[in-house]
Amino acid sequence: MPVPPNDDLDPYPHFTQPQLHPVADSPWLGLTVGGPHRSRSTVERVYATPFGVEVALCLHRADVFDTLRLEVTDMLSTDEHPAAQRTAYLRNYRRLLALHGAVAERKATRRTHLAIQRRSAFYTQFQHAKIYVEAALLERVQTGDRVVSNLGIQMTVTDPEVKRDRLWGWRTHMRVKLTPQFTRTWGWEDDQSTWHIGHEGWGLLPTLDLV
């Protein structure tokens, strides 16, 4: 199934109906890779997006709890191959923070705002791609499915339809129950909670029996 084209990085209408587009023959599948901050993980799935880049679902082996992360493949590297865009992305991101700092300190000029627009377009291409895949994965979650947080905390979904975003229509809250091995570790008063989904390209993801 072809991925619908993106129009100048505008997420509408893609975010209203996010779809998964697996890349079954991706050369990244099964590789141990380094992420944007040199964290090591294994690529388990790869998805095409309307934003001109592909997104990998990575299994991250942590010291405490394993978890899943979404990373744009252009940010990944192996021992043999450097990342295609990681250095440019991180430099651009640091520069964006500095430019926004100038705005906050009321030192911005028209040139500052133009630079922010230009650099934001480069940044949001990658961010929108991860958010798109995240929303599509969460849309498939049903009652009884397991999900995992970015910290590796596993939960079972008891109600996936607690609340949806008024604009995009995607899920923003789910009712979840801690799996037994995490109940004492996490320290909730009981084993259930309403989980807010920030849709920032990281956070809650279905386990897909990978963790």
Beta strands, then each sheet from edge to edge (+ up, - down):
strand 1: 32-34
strand 2: 40-48
strand 3: 54-60
strand 4: 67-72
strand 5: 146-148
strand 6: 154-164
strand 7: 171-178
strand 8: 192-196
strand 9: 205-206
sheet 1: 1+ 2- 3+ 4-
sheet 2: 8+ 7- 6+ 5- 9+
end
